[in-house]
Amino acid sequence: MTARTLQVTIVPVTPFGQNCSIVSHGPSKSAAVVDPGGDVPRILEAIDKLGVAVERIWLTHGHIDHAGGAAELKEKLGGVPIEGPDKRDKFLLDTLPEKGREFCMLTARPVTPDRWLAEGDTLKLADLSFSVLLVPGHTPGSLVYFNDANRFALVGDTLFQGSIGRTDMPYGDQDTLITAIRDKLFPLGDDVTFLCGHGPHGTLGQERVSNPFVGGV
């Protein structure tokens, strides 16, 4: 996926088939790794093939398949800072080893971000700017990162093609998630391409029309 100076490479990781992504600024080769859930050697191999310089690790939320490899990747990359998610997901990041044992992902470590993010913050990568939106419901601290110049959003597990994130955990809330998608994501514009945490990417316009959970608005 390439648009102007924004380049996005998907690296499928973990038994959950999570879309870890390497977001890079074409001219400078500056990059951020988004949601390194595990399989860190695979992520490092992709970074090497792309020839990019990773400056940041960004987390959309605290689930094991999105954050389980973040501490290891930070170490392998010489201590690059981890940014996000919202602090409401701290309880999930603190218990990553326990979840790792549950899902046989035994390399997972607790994660303490170098920078907690909140709605209204901005992420920078060279001259690329991403607005931070809080879109709770899947987890309390789920964040979306939106680059207006390229009409592109990293949405984690908030929205999928034809579906939405799971809300059947004790801390999940389907009504909250649906409201947040309608009130915060859809107003970004029908032309916005989104990359979700699992499965194919899509456009907000298509989901606004056809998604059975949030469509028809």
N, CA, C and O of each residue as an XYZ file, in Angstrom:
868
protein
N       0.856     -1.181      0.000
C       0.000      0.000      0.000
C       0.898      1.239      0.000
O       1.692      1.426      0.922
N       0.780      2.078     -1.019
C       1.630      3.251     -1.136
C       0.800      4.438     -1.580
O      -0.003      4.322     -2.506
N       0.981      5.566     -0.940
C       0.316      6.792     -1.354
C       1.217      7.959     -1.005
O       1.562      8.156      0.160
N       1.605      8.742     -2.020
C       2.510      9.868     -1.795
C       3.761      9.375     -1.075
O       4.454      8.493     -1.581
N       4.055      9.927      0.085
C       5.264      9.516      0.798
C       4.994      8.427      1.832
O       5.925      7.983      2.504
N       3.764      7.994      1.973
C       3.403      6.973      2.954
C       3.462      5.586      2.322
O       2.859      5.340      1.278
N       4.192      4.691      2.967
C       4.267      3.307      2.519
C       3.925      2.403      3.686
O       4.397      2.618      4.803
N       3.105      1.389      3.433
C       2.672      0.474      4.483
C       2.898     -0.957      4.021
O       2.410     -1.364      2.967
N       3.638     -1.713      4.818
C       3.904     -3.119      4.538
C       3.318     -3.959      5.657
O       3.617     -3.729      6.828
N       2.488     -4.926      5.309
C       1.848     -5.792      6.298
C       2.700     -7.034      6.535
O       3.145     -7.691      5.594
N       2.918     -7.342      7.816
C       3.651     -8.543      8.221
C       2.722     -9.375      9.096
O       2.545     -9.046     10.269
N       2.119    -10.444      8.566
C       1.215    -11.260      9.391
C       1.989    -11.940     10.526
O       3.029    -12.557     10.295
N       1.473    -11.820     11.752
C       2.148    -12.404     12.906
C       1.142    -13.097     13.818
O      -0.058    -12.825     13.774
N       1.658    -13.984     14.631
C       0.939    -14.726     15.676
C      -0.049    -15.721     15.072
O      -0.433    -15.593     13.910
N      -0.462    -16.716     15.868
C      -1.478    -17.661     15.383
C      -2.809    -16.999     15.046
O      -3.665    -17.620     14.416
N      -2.992    -15.754     15.457
C      -4.231    -15.023     15.178
C      -4.191    -14.315     13.820
O      -5.169    -13.674     13.436
N      -3.073    -14.421     13.086
C      -2.975    -13.767     11.791
C      -3.117    -12.262     11.881
O      -3.825    -11.653     11.080
N      -2.454    -11.664     12.844
C      -2.573    -10.229     13.091
C      -1.755     -9.432     12.074
O      -0.634     -9.801     11.725
N      -2.346     -8.333     11.609
C      -1.681     -7.479     10.622
C      -0.726     -6.504     11.293
O      -1.035     -5.318     11.404
N       0.427     -6.982     11.739
C       1.482     -6.058     12.116
C       1.859     -5.282     10.857
O       1.905     -5.854      9.769
N       2.125     -3.995     10.995
C       2.458     -3.212      9.810
C       3.704     -2.367     10.048
O       3.971     -1.908     11.159
N       4.449     -2.179      8.979
C       5.602     -1.289      8.985
C       5.211     -0.069      8.169
O       5.064     -0.144      6.949
N       5.047      1.041      8.848
C       4.649      2.299      8.212
C       5.912      3.120      7.991
O       6.656      3.388      8.934
N       6.150      3.514      6.763
C       7.394      4.219      6.488
C       7.171      5.463      5.636
O       6.207      5.565      4.877
N       8.098      6.401      5.791
C       8.149      7.623      4.997
C       9.126      7.355      3.854
O      10.329      7.210      4.072
N       8.589      7.291      2.626
C       9.369      6.860      1.482
C      10.706      7.544      1.302
O      11.728      6.862      1.235
N      10.742      8.867      1.220
C      12.007      9.548      0.933
C      13.087      9.340      1.991
O      14.259      9.176      1.650
N      12.712      9.343      3.264
C      13.711      9.272      4.331
C      13.955      7.861      4.843
O      14.960      7.610      5.509
N      13.045      6.932      4.540
C      13.102      5.555      5.043
C      12.870      5.474      6.553
O      13.117      4.431      7.159
N      12.399      6.561      7.165
C      12.006      6.494      8.570
C      10.760      5.624      8.698
O       9.884      5.668      7.835
N      10.672      4.835      9.764
C       9.570      3.883      9.872
C       9.112      3.708     11.310
O       9.847      3.978     12.260
N       7.880      3.251     11.436
C       7.311      2.824     12.710
C       6.715      1.439     12.522
O       6.131      1.146     11.479
N       6.860      0.598     13.517
C       6.216     -0.716     13.508
C       4.952     -0.620     14.351
O       4.996     -0.217     15.514
N       3.832     -0.993     13.754
C       2.538     -0.882     14.419
C       2.052     -2.264     14.836
O       1.930     -3.161     14.002
N       1.780     -2.433     16.109
C       1.206     -3.650     16.675
C       2.039     -4.908     16.406
O       1.576     -5.826     15.730
N       3.270     -4.949     16.936
C       4.082     -6.161     16.828
C       3.648     -7.199     17.858
O       4.185     -7.254     18.964
N       2.681     -8.011     17.486
C       2.104     -8.950     18.434
C       2.985    -10.128     18.782
O       2.794    -10.757     19.823
N       3.945    -10.439     17.929
C       4.829    -11.582     18.143
C       5.623    -11.857     16.884
O       5.681    -11.027     15.977
N       6.248    -13.060     16.835
C       7.049    -13.443     15.661
C       8.054    -12.344     15.322
O       8.166    -11.925     14.170
N       8.774    -11.888     16.328
C       9.700    -10.770     16.151
C      10.755    -11.043     15.086
O      11.076    -10.123     14.334
N      11.321    -12.257     14.969
C      12.283    -12.491     13.884
C      11.691    -12.218     12.501
O      12.388    -11.715     11.619
N      10.431    -12.542     12.307
C       9.778    -12.264     11.026
C       9.670    -10.754     10.779
O       9.870    -10.286      9.659
N       9.354    -10.006     11.825
C       9.262     -8.550     11.687
C      10.631     -7.959     11.371
O      10.749     -7.084     10.514
N      11.668     -8.436     12.061
C      13.023     -7.935     11.817
C      13.483     -8.256     10.397
O      14.160     -7.446      9.763
N      13.122     -9.421      9.904
C      13.470     -9.791      8.524
C      12.808     -8.839      7.534
O      13.436     -8.415      6.564
N      11.544     -8.504      7.776
C      10.844     -7.581      6.885
C      11.474     -6.193      6.930
O      11.620     -5.544      5.894
N      11.847     -5.735      8.118
C      12.503     -4.434      8.256
C      13.797     -4.410      7.444
O      14.085     -3.438      6.747
N      14.570     -5.491      7.543
C      15.840     -5.577      6.824
C      15.623     -5.558      5.314
O      16.359     -4.885      4.592
N      14.623     -6.287      4.834
C      14.348     -6.326      3.398
C      13.901     -4.961      2.872
O      14.241     -4.580      1.752
N      13.146     -4.238      3.678
C      12.664     -2.922      3.261
C      13.767     -1.864      3.317
O      13.692     -0.846      2.629
N      14.777     -2.106      4.129
C      15.854     -1.139      4.271
C      15.442      0.134      4.968
O      15.966      1.207      4.671
N      14.493      0.023      5.908
C      14.007      1.202      6.616
C      14.662      1.305      7.984
O      15.220      0.336      8.499
N      14.584      2.496      8.560
C      15.115      2.754      9.894
C      13.948      2.944     10.847
O      13.273      3.973     10.807
N      13.706      1.964     11.701
C      12.565      2.041     12.620
C      12.888      2.981     13.769
O      13.879      2.807     14.478
N      12.030      3.984     13.939
C      12.219      4.997     14.974
C      11.205      4.883     16.100
O      11.424      5.434     17.179
N      10.100      4.181     15.874
C       9.015      4.121     16.843
C       8.313      2.762     16.760
O       8.320      2.113     15.714
N       7.716      2.351     17.856
C       6.750      1.253     17.885
C       5.443      1.853     18.367
O       5.393      2.476     19.428
N       4.378      1.664     17.584
C       3.063      2.199     17.936
C       2.117      1.050     18.253
O       2.054      0.071     17.510
N       1.388      1.166     19.347
C       0.397      0.156     19.734
C      -0.997      0.762     19.688
O      -1.233      1.834     20.244
N      -1.924      0.068     19.023
C      -3.305      0.538     18.976
C      -4.087      0.133     20.218
O      -4.989      0.855     20.643
N      -3.750     -1.023     20.808
C      -4.393     -1.454     22.045
C      -3.558     -2.551     22.690
O      -2.516     -2.934     22.159
N      -4.011     -3.055     23.834
C      -3.164     -3.885     24.662
C      -3.302     -5.383     24.533
O      -2.747     -6.103     25.363
N      -4.006     -5.895     23.544
C      -4.189     -7.335     23.420
C      -2.900     -8.055     23.025
O      -2.028     -7.480     22.374
N      -2.797     -9.311     23.426
C      -1.589    -10.107     23.242
C      -1.165    -10.187     21.781
O       0.031    -10.148     21.493
N      -2.109    -10.297     20.852
C      -1.748    -10.456     19.442
C      -1.315     -9.141     18.799
O      -0.854     -9.134     17.658
N      -1.459     -8.034     19.516
C      -1.027     -6.731     19.018
C       0.199     -6.200     19.762
O       0.984     -5.436     19.201
N       0.360     -6.595     21.001
C       1.429     -6.022     21.829
C       2.402     -7.044     22.378
O       3.384     -6.667     23.019
N       2.165     -8.321     22.149
C       2.967     -9.366     22.779
C       4.435     -9.366     22.414
O       5.255     -9.867     23.184
N       4.795     -8.815     21.260
C       6.194     -8.779     20.850
C       6.844     -7.416     21.005
O       8.001     -7.237     20.626
N       6.117     -6.452     21.558
C       6.612     -5.078     21.581
C       7.875     -4.919     22.420
O       8.818     -4.257     21.987
N       7.911     -5.509     23.608
C       9.084     -5.365     24.474
C      10.312     -5.997     23.830
O      11.398     -5.417     23.863
N      10.150     -7.182     23.246
C      11.278     -7.845     22.583
C      11.753     -7.049     21.375
O      12.956     -6.895     21.165
N      10.811     -6.543     20.581
C      11.195     -5.774     19.397
C      11.928     -4.497     19.800
O      12.924     -4.129     19.175
N      11.444     -3.828     20.831
C      12.132     -2.632     21.323
C      13.583     -2.953     21.668
O      14.491     -2.204     21.308
N      13.793     -4.046     22.353
C      15.148     -4.455     22.740
C      16.006     -4.740     21.511
O      17.153     -4.298     21.435
N      15.455     -5.473     20.556
C      16.210     -5.836     19.350
C      16.556     -4.614     18.506
O      17.552     -4.619     17.782
N      15.740     -3.573     18.597
C      15.964     -2.372     17.798
C      16.722     -1.293     18.565
O      16.756     -0.135     18.149
N      17.323     -1.673     19.677
C      18.176     -0.740     20.394
C      17.451      0.234     21.284
O      17.992      1.285     21.625
N      16.229     -0.099     21.667
C      15.512      0.741     22.627
C      14.641      1.812     22.024
O      14.381      2.826     22.672
N      14.175      1.620     20.787
C      13.286      2.628     20.192
C      12.043      2.768     21.070
O      11.596      1.779     21.651
N      11.476      3.964     21.181
C      10.350      4.169     22.093
C       9.063      3.498     21.620
O       8.795      3.397     20.423
N       8.288      3.048     22.579
C       6.940      2.517     22.338
C       5.945      3.615     22.664
O       6.000      4.213     23.739
N       5.029      3.882     21.729
C       4.014      4.918     21.917
C       2.626      4.296     21.802
O       2.353      3.528     20.879
N       1.750      4.638     22.755
C       0.411      4.080     22.785
C       0.406      2.745     23.489
O       1.455      2.153     23.743
N      -0.798      2.273     23.802
C      -2.109      2.870     23.543
C      -2.474      3.896     24.611
O      -1.594      4.464     25.259
N      -3.771      4.132     24.791
C      -4.267      4.944     25.890
C      -4.028      4.192     27.207
O      -4.042      2.961     27.235
N      -3.813      4.930     28.279
C      -3.474      4.324     29.566
C      -4.582      3.427     30.110
O      -4.342      2.633     31.020
N      -5.781      3.541     29.568
C      -6.875      2.664     30.007
C      -6.585      1.194     29.712
O      -7.233      0.313     30.276
N      -5.614      0.919     28.831
C      -5.245     -0.465     28.511
C      -4.049     -0.957     29.314
O      -3.492     -2.009     29.000
N      -3.644     -0.223     30.337
C      -2.479     -0.631     31.129
C      -2.661     -2.018     31.716
O      -1.713     -2.801     31.743
N      -3.849     -2.336     32.183
C      -4.076     -3.643     32.812
C      -3.843     -4.785     31.833
O      -3.456     -5.879     32.242
N      -4.072     -4.547     30.549
C      -3.815     -5.568     29.535
C      -2.319     -5.712     29.262
O      -1.823     -6.830     29.132
N      -1.607     -4.610     29.177
C      -0.162     -4.663     28.934
C       0.582     -5.283     30.113
O       1.589     -5.965     29.922
N       0.093     -5.050     31.324
C       0.739     -5.605     32.520
C       0.619     -7.122     32.577
O       1.478     -7.783     33.161
N      -0.422     -7.683     31.986
C      -0.685     -9.116     32.112
C      -0.392     -9.880     30.819
O      -0.908    -10.981     30.628
N       0.421     -9.318     29.939
C       0.749    -10.007     28.683
C       1.413    -11.381     28.900
O       1.094    -12.311     28.158
N       2.315    -11.555     29.876
C       2.894    -12.892     30.063
C       1.849    -13.952     30.400
O       1.921    -15.076     29.903
N       0.885    -13.603     31.235
C      -0.172    -14.559     31.573
C      -0.989    -14.930     30.340
O      -1.290    -16.102     30.115
N      -1.350    -13.918     29.537
C      -2.079    -14.202     28.304
C      -1.219    -14.994     27.336
O      -1.723    -15.850     26.610
N       0.083    -14.711     27.323
C       0.983    -15.460     26.454
C       1.001    -16.937     26.798
O       0.994    -17.779     25.901
N       1.025    -17.262     28.069
C       0.985    -18.670     28.465
C      -0.335    -19.313     28.063
O      -0.366    -20.480     27.673
N      -1.407    -18.566     28.155
C      -2.724    -19.080     27.788
C      -2.787    -19.455     26.316
O      -3.451    -20.424     25.948
N      -2.095    -18.686     25.468
C      -2.150    -18.916     24.022
C      -0.837    -19.460     23.459
O      -0.595    -19.380     22.255
N       0.017    -20.017     24.338
C       1.302    -20.603     23.922
C       2.181    -19.595     23.183
O       2.900    -19.954     22.251
N       2.117    -18.339     23.605
C       2.986    -17.287     23.075
C       3.932    -16.910     24.212
O       3.764    -15.883     24.869
N       4.931    -17.769     24.428
C       5.691    -17.756     25.664
C       6.753    -16.669     25.733
O       7.369    -16.485     26.783
N       6.985    -15.944     24.644
C       7.977    -14.869     24.674
C       7.376    -13.519     25.056
O       8.099    -12.528     25.152
N       6.066    -13.469     25.273
C       5.419    -12.194     25.598
C       5.907    -11.659     26.941
O       6.052    -12.403     27.910
N       6.156    -10.356     26.974
C       6.606     -9.682     28.193
C       5.653     -8.528     28.500
O       4.948     -8.052     27.610
N       5.630     -8.081     29.750
C       4.859     -6.863     30.051
C       5.413     -5.684     29.255
O       6.600     -5.645     28.930
N       4.552     -4.735     28.950
C       4.957     -3.559     28.188
C       4.572     -2.302     28.968
O       3.434     -2.146     29.409
N       5.542     -1.421     29.124
C       5.276     -0.083     29.645
C       5.659      0.911     28.556
O       6.847      1.108     28.301
N       4.687      1.539     27.912
C       5.018      2.479     26.845
C       5.890      3.629     27.340
O       5.782      4.063     28.487
N       6.742      4.106     26.463
C       7.504      5.309     26.764
C       6.606      6.534     26.731
O       6.902      7.556     27.351
N       5.504      6.418     25.996
C       4.550      7.527     25.907
C       3.139      6.959     25.792
O       2.780      6.357     24.780
N       2.356      7.156     26.830
C       0.932      6.857     26.718
C       0.307      7.910     25.806
O       0.712      9.072     25.819
N      -0.676      7.498     25.020
C      -1.336      8.431     24.108
C      -2.772      8.675     24.547
O      -3.374      7.860     25.245
N      -3.302      9.806     24.126
C      -4.691     10.165     24.409
C      -5.266     10.856     23.187
O      -4.530     11.373     22.346
N      -6.583     10.860     23.098
C      -7.225     11.542     21.978
C      -6.761     12.995     21.903
O      -6.686     13.701     22.909
N      -6.451     13.416     20.673
C      -5.949     14.759     20.464
C      -4.446     14.830     20.312
O      -3.914     15.838     19.847
N      -3.741     13.752     20.706
C      -2.295     13.712     20.507
C      -1.978     13.524     19.019
O      -2.859     13.223     18.213
N      -0.719     13.706     18.683
C      -0.250     13.531     17.310
C       0.990     12.649     17.300
O       1.880     12.804     18.136
N       1.040     11.728     16.355
C       2.228     10.920     16.107
C       2.933     11.475     14.877
O       2.289     11.828     13.889
N       4.263     11.550     14.943
C       5.034     12.085     13.828
C       6.027     11.044     13.326
O       6.644     10.317     14.106
N       6.165     10.993     11.999
C       7.154     10.145     11.351
C       7.669     10.934     10.154
O       6.997     11.039      9.128
N       8.868     11.487     10.298
C       9.375     12.441      9.302
C       8.313     13.520      9.105
O       7.900     14.154     10.076
N       7.862     13.743      7.863
C       6.838     14.781      7.684
C       5.427     14.209      7.635
O       4.492     14.895      7.224
N       5.268     12.942      8.056
C       3.949     12.330      8.160
C       3.383     12.583      9.555
O       4.089     12.445     10.553
N       2.117     12.949      9.614
C       1.458     13.259     10.878
C       0.198     12.406     11.019
O      -0.615     12.334     10.097
N       0.041     11.766     12.166
C      -1.123     10.928     12.447
C      -1.861     11.477     13.661
O      -1.273     11.650     14.728
N      -3.142     11.748     13.492
C      -3.986     12.171     14.603
C      -4.402     10.949     15.415
O      -4.624      9.871     14.863
N      -4.502     11.125     16.714
C      -4.863     10.029     17.614
C      -6.316     10.186     18.034
O      -6.721     11.235     18.536
N      -7.103      9.118     17.821
C      -8.512      9.086     18.211
C      -8.733      7.948     19.201
O      -8.256      6.836     18.977
N      -9.439      8.206     20.275
C      -9.851      7.159     21.205
C     -11.147      6.558     20.700
O     -12.153      7.253     20.556
N     -11.117      5.238     20.427
C     -12.300      4.530     19.926
C     -12.508      3.302     20.809
O     -12.164      2.190     20.409
N     -13.065      3.489     22.000
C     -13.191      2.390     22.965
C     -14.335      1.447     22.612
O     -15.154      1.717     21.734
N     -14.357      0.328     23.336
C     -15.411     -0.662     23.150
C     -14.831     -2.049     22.978
O     -15.278     -2.993     23.629
N     -13.827     -2.187     22.098
C     -13.089     -3.448     21.984
C     -12.200     -3.606     23.210
O     -12.216     -4.646     23.868
N     -11.434     -2.580     23.508
C     -10.767     -2.426     24.800
C     -11.019     -0.994     25.256
O     -11.392     -0.146     24.446
N     -10.820     -0.715     26.540
C     -11.087      0.654     27.007
C     -10.174      1.700     26.387
O     -10.565      2.857     26.234
N      -8.942      1.294     26.026
C      -7.969      2.260     25.532
C      -7.613      2.114     24.074
O      -6.533      2.541     23.666
N      -8.487      1.519     23.266
C      -8.196      1.329     21.842
C      -8.076      2.667     21.126
O      -8.906      3.559     21.302
N      -7.031      2.791     20.315
C      -6.767      4.017     19.587
C      -6.762      3.771     18.077
O      -6.477      2.668     17.611
N      -7.082      4.811     17.338
C      -6.991      4.832     15.877
C      -6.021      5.938     15.499
O      -6.041      7.020     16.086
N      -5.165      5.662     14.509
C      -4.179      6.638     14.038
C      -4.520      7.027     12.603
O      -4.563      6.172     11.718
N      -4.763      8.316     12.373
C      -5.285      8.799     11.092
C      -4.332      9.790     10.450
O      -3.971     10.804     11.047
N      -3.926      9.479      9.210
C      -3.103     10.386      8.416
C      -3.985     11.028      7.352
O      -4.352     10.396      6.362
N      -4.316     12.296      7.579
C      -5.258     12.991      6.711
C      -4.691     13.206      5.309
O      -5.430     13.096      4.330
N      -3.412     13.505      5.190
C      -2.818     13.808      3.887
C      -2.966     12.659      2.910
O      -3.140     12.874      1.711
N      -2.898     11.431      3.423
C      -3.011     10.249      2.586
C      -4.357      9.539      2.725
O      -4.581      8.487      2.126
N      -5.264     10.140      3.537
C      -6.601      9.578      3.734
C      -6.501      8.107      4.158
O      -7.075      7.217      3.530
N      -5.762      7.888      5.232
C      -5.423      6.529      5.661
C      -5.508      6.437      7.175
O      -5.066      7.341      7.883
N      -6.080      5.335      7.674
C      -6.232      5.136      9.113
C      -5.805      3.732      9.524
O      -6.138      2.749      8.861
N      -5.077      3.655     10.606
C      -4.745      2.397     11.267
C      -5.754      2.226     12.393
O      -5.744      2.990     13.358
N      -6.631      1.219     12.275
C      -7.767      1.146     13.199
C      -7.689      0.002     14.196
O      -8.624     -0.193     14.972
N      -6.596     -0.764     14.198
C      -6.507     -1.869     15.141
C      -7.674     -2.823     14.978
O      -8.005     -3.220     13.861
N      -8.300     -3.193     16.092
C      -9.432     -4.130     16.052
C     -10.763     -3.427     16.290
O     -11.702     -4.049     16.786
N     -10.863     -2.151     15.950
C     -12.139     -1.465     16.127
C     -13.119     -1.796     15.010
O     -14.306     -2.003     15.266
N     -12.630     -1.849     13.763
C     -13.490     -2.012     12.593
C     -12.837     -2.973     11.615
O     -11.622     -2.952     11.415
N     -13.675     -3.829     11.001
C     -13.218     -4.765      9.973
C     -14.139     -4.677      8.761
O     -15.212     -4.076      8.820
N     -13.706     -5.280      7.672
C     -14.617     -5.398      6.539
C     -15.819     -6.222      6.971
O     -15.688     -7.413      7.254
N     -16.977     -5.603      7.024
C     -18.205     -6.308      7.352
C     -18.379     -6.679      8.801
O     -19.281     -7.447      9.133
N     -17.536     -6.153      9.683
C     -17.650     -6.531     11.088
C     -17.037     -5.436     11.961
O     -16.578     -4.402     11.475
N     -17.046     -5.703     13.265
C     -16.421     -4.810     14.242
C     -15.628     -5.659     15.218
O     -15.712     -6.886     15.187
N     -14.859     -5.013     16.084
C     -14.071     -5.734     17.061
C     -14.929     -6.480     18.075
O     -16.074     -6.120     18.348
N     -14.331     -7.532     18.621
C     -15.031     -8.300     19.651
C     -15.314     -7.431     20.863
O     -14.505     -6.581     21.236
N     -16.475     -7.652     21.477
C     -16.825     -6.918     22.695
C     -17.345     -7.858     23.780
O     -18.019     -7.425     24.715
N     -17.022     -9.164     23.647
C     -17.553    -10.146     24.597
C     -16.642    -10.359     25.801
O     -16.908    -11.237     26.622
N     -15.566     -9.570     25.921
C     -14.736     -9.627     27.120
C     -15.410     -8.822     28.229
O     -16.265     -7.984     27.944
N     -15.041     -9.062     29.491
C     -15.693     -8.334     30.586
C     -15.585     -6.818     30.470
O     -16.448     -6.094     30.965
N     -14.534     -6.337     29.821
C     -14.320     -4.894     29.686
C     -14.801     -4.360     28.337
O     -14.652     -3.171     28.057
N     -15.379     -5.232     27.492
C     -15.864     -4.794     26.186
C     -17.256     -4.194     26.274
O     -17.997     -4.454     27.221
N     -17.605     -3.384     25.273
C     -18.926     -2.765     25.255
C     -19.309     -2.485     23.809
O     -18.769     -1.576     23.178
N     -20.243     -3.271     23.291
C     -20.605     -3.149     21.880
C     -21.257     -1.807     21.566
O     -20.948     -1.202     20.540
N     -22.136     -1.342     22.411
C     -22.794     -0.060     22.152
C     -21.782      1.076     22.105
O     -21.876      1.970     21.264
N     -20.804      1.033     23.026
C     -19.767      2.062     23.041
C     -18.951      2.026     21.760
O     -18.642      3.071     21.189
N     -18.598      0.823     21.303
C     -17.801      0.687     20.094
C     -18.570      1.179     18.864
O     -18.024      1.917     18.044
N     -19.821      0.775     18.740
C     -20.628      1.200     17.591
C     -20.765      2.721     17.557
O     -20.624      3.340     16.503
N     -21.036      3.308     18.702
C     -21.163      4.766     18.766
C     -19.865      5.448     18.377
O     -19.878      6.439     17.647
N     -18.737      4.922     18.862
C     -17.442      5.533     18.562
C     -17.116      5.429     17.076
O     -16.587      6.377     16.495
N     -17.422      4.295     16.456
C     -17.168      4.140     15.018
C     -18.000      5.145     14.233
O     -17.496      5.799     13.319
N     -19.252      5.264     14.586
C     -20.138      6.175     13.853
C     -19.790      7.644     14.091
O     -19.872      8.465     13.177
N     -19.401      7.967     15.323
C     -19.176      9.372     15.672
C     -17.757      9.849     15.386
O     -17.534     11.044     15.195
N     -16.786      8.920     15.354
C     -15.392      9.339     15.204
C     -14.749      8.865     13.903
O     -14.000      9.614     13.276
N     -15.036      7.623     13.491
C     -14.396      7.121     12.270
C     -15.123      7.576     11.009
O     -14.493      8.135     10.111
N     -16.419      7.355     10.921
C     -17.141      7.679      9.699
C     -17.036      9.157      9.304
O     -16.960      9.449      8.111
N     -17.028     10.098     10.252
C     -16.877     11.498      9.855
C     -15.520     11.825      9.211
O     -15.366     12.897      8.625
N     -14.546     10.930      9.308
C     -13.263     11.178      8.648
C     -13.411     11.233      7.134
O     -12.623     11.889      6.453
N     -14.431     10.536      6.601
C     -14.683     10.604      5.163
C     -14.784      9.243      4.508
O     -14.067      8.312      4.873
N     -15.683      9.131      3.536
C     -15.897      7.867      2.844
C     -14.664      7.397      2.074
O     -14.504      6.201      1.831
N     -13.801      8.325      1.693
C     -12.645      7.974      0.872
C     -11.468      7.448      1.690
O     -10.442      7.085      1.115
N     -11.591      7.401      3.004
C     -10.480      6.968      3.850
C     -10.311      5.454      3.770
O     -11.256      4.697      3.990
N      -9.089      5.030      3.449
C      -8.729      3.610      3.488
C      -8.287      3.266      4.901
O      -7.510      4.000      5.513
N      -8.788      2.138      5.422
C      -8.367      1.733      6.762
C      -7.685      0.370      6.711
O      -8.065     -0.511      5.939
N      -6.676      0.226      7.549
C      -6.015     -1.059      7.753
C      -6.414     -1.560      9.127
O      -6.171     -0.898     10.136
N      -7.027     -2.729      9.160
C      -7.484     -3.294     10.429
C      -6.488     -4.337     10.941
O      -5.520     -4.681     10.264
N      -6.749     -4.825     12.141
C      -5.824     -5.734     12.783
C      -5.818     -7.133     12.223
O      -4.860     -7.876     12.436
N      -6.859     -7.513     11.513
C      -6.960     -8.849     10.936
C      -7.738     -8.741      9.632
O      -8.699     -7.977      9.542
N      -7.328     -9.499      8.625
C      -8.071     -9.509      7.378
C      -7.735     -8.340      6.468
O      -6.801     -7.582      6.730
N      -8.516     -8.202      5.382
C      -8.199     -7.198      4.363
C      -8.568     -5.787      4.787
O      -9.422     -5.574      5.647
N      -7.889     -4.819      4.150
C      -8.222     -3.418      4.389
C      -9.483     -3.052      3.609
O      -9.952     -3.817      2.766
N     -10.021     -1.874      3.903
C     -11.243     -1.443      3.231
C     -11.342      0.066      3.250
O     -10.365      0.759      3.534
N     -12.523      0.572      2.948
C     -12.766      2.012      3.008
C     -13.911      2.286      3.972
O     -14.818      1.469      4.129
N     -13.855      3.437      4.607
C     -14.912      3.801      5.547
C     -16.244      3.956      4.822
O     -17.295      3.644      5.382
N     -16.205      4.435      3.581
C     -17.444      4.594      2.831
C     -18.167      3.286      2.620
O     -19.386      3.211      2.774
N     -17.415      2.247      2.265
C     -18.036      0.946      2.046
C     -18.640      0.403      3.335
O     -19.737     -0.156      3.322
N     -17.924      0.567      4.451
C     -18.444      0.065      5.726
C     -19.642      0.879      6.188
O     -20.577      0.334      6.776
N     -19.618      2.163      5.927
C     -20.742      3.008      6.330
C     -22.026      2.560      5.647
O     -23.107      2.660      6.225
N     -21.911      2.071      4.431
C     -23.077      1.648      3.668
C     -23.488      0.218      3.970
O     -24.677     -0.076      4.099
N     -22.489     -0.691      4.088
C     -22.811     -2.119      4.051
C     -22.518     -2.892      5.308
O     -22.991     -4.021      5.438
N     -21.770     -2.354      6.236
C     -21.423     -3.117      7.433
C     -22.673     -3.363      8.268
O     -23.345     -2.408      8.656
N     -23.001     -4.631      8.556
C     -24.274     -4.914      9.262
C     -24.307     -4.416     10.700
O     -25.388     -4.300     11.278
N     -23.160     -4.120     11.291
C     -23.118     -3.632     12.662
C     -23.246     -2.111     12.746
O     -23.877     -1.582     13.661
N     -22.643     -1.418     11.785
C     -22.594      0.043     11.873
C     -23.027      0.728     10.576
O     -22.969      1.954     10.483
N     -23.457     -0.036      9.584
C     -23.794      0.541      8.299
C     -25.159      1.204      8.298
O     -25.893      1.179      9.286
N     -25.472      1.797      7.153
C     -26.775      2.418      6.994
C     -26.899      3.788      7.603
O     -28.006      4.254      7.872
N     -25.726      4.468      7.832
C     -25.777      5.831      8.383
C     -25.176      6.787      7.377
O     -25.114      7.990      7.629
